[in-house]
Amino acid sequence: MKFYNRQHGFYCGIDLHANSMHVCVVDHQGNKHLHRNFDTKKPEKFLIALQPFEKHDLIIGCESTFNWYWLADLCHQQNLAFLLGHALYLKAIHGGKTKSDRIDSEKLAMLLRGGNFPTSYVYPKDMRGTRDLLRRRAMIVRRRSATIVHVQMVNHQQNLPAFKKSISYKTNRVGIADRFEEDSVQRMVTLDVDLIDFYDEQIKRLDLYLEQHAKIDDADTFYRLMSIPGVGRILAMTMLYEIHNIRRFAKVGDFLSYARLVKGTNSSAGKQYKPTGSKIGNPHLKWAFSEAITLLKRESPDAKAFAERIEKQHNKARANTLLAVKLGRAVYWMLTRKTAFDSSIFAK
């Protein structure tokens, strides 16, 4: 957990919602100077209210909600210092018996003042849209997979022989609705097949668009990540856009924690308990590394030998975990030192 502990003249806490935001401004002594509600559709009133505090070193803090983008961009345009609070950590810190927008905004301001404001990364605007589009692509791929599974389920419901070839490929889906007798079932399978074809076309267009933007945004990092055996365009783009700037991680351990590759610790009075915090971090990076190690073992003899050695001592799950950590370390140093993947160093 990283806390922002720099001292300022004024601290502004914002409890942000879709149509409103409650704003609280306190000074270094904890005195309230502004505490009121604003309409998010009229941000000019919010900026006018902050003008008396701007020249006295103002810092603005907001919880990481679904709609923080516009507020971060507005503060950047107005040269206002902006911090994004980690939603999960904030919930644990300032939870209380009574909760309201007015109370929450004051608590955020006081956390800023006291140096207890847990920060999250403010992703820059120029690459944020492409990152979100890449995440949207992952959701579309899952929907496509679910539709394929539904066709297979219908086939089992009718107690028909399994498909001879994988229906993931378009040529193998031709005429599969004809094997069902009922008109309604045929129509349902035809609908599923049409949806799969539609998803295929959209994913193909998205892949081309995303690859073009990755080469524009950071071609050097894109090709450096693709030098890892088994890592293709999608995994490389996922790592590129989810990491963005490797320099924001002071230590390799910080990066491994962010990528959900290491577990937290839970100890009290000298006793160790079940680790916590497994859901804290970036789930998209966790998915990318989980996919990458499977392909890495297939393409790299050194990685395969490492995994087999661990499997003999423990089990396959433990081997995959340690291999993912090893790959995470390699990615961190590759991007920090601006080098390509080196199998000889990875094998050490």
Helices and strands as residue ranges (DSSP letters): E 3-4, E 10-16, E 20-27, E 32-39, H 43-54, E 58-63, H 69-77, E 81-85, H 87-93, H 101-114, E 117-120, H 125-157, G 170-173, G 176-179, H 183-226, H 233-243, G 246-248, H 252-258, E 267-268, E 271-272, H 283-299, H 301-313, H 316-337, H 343-346
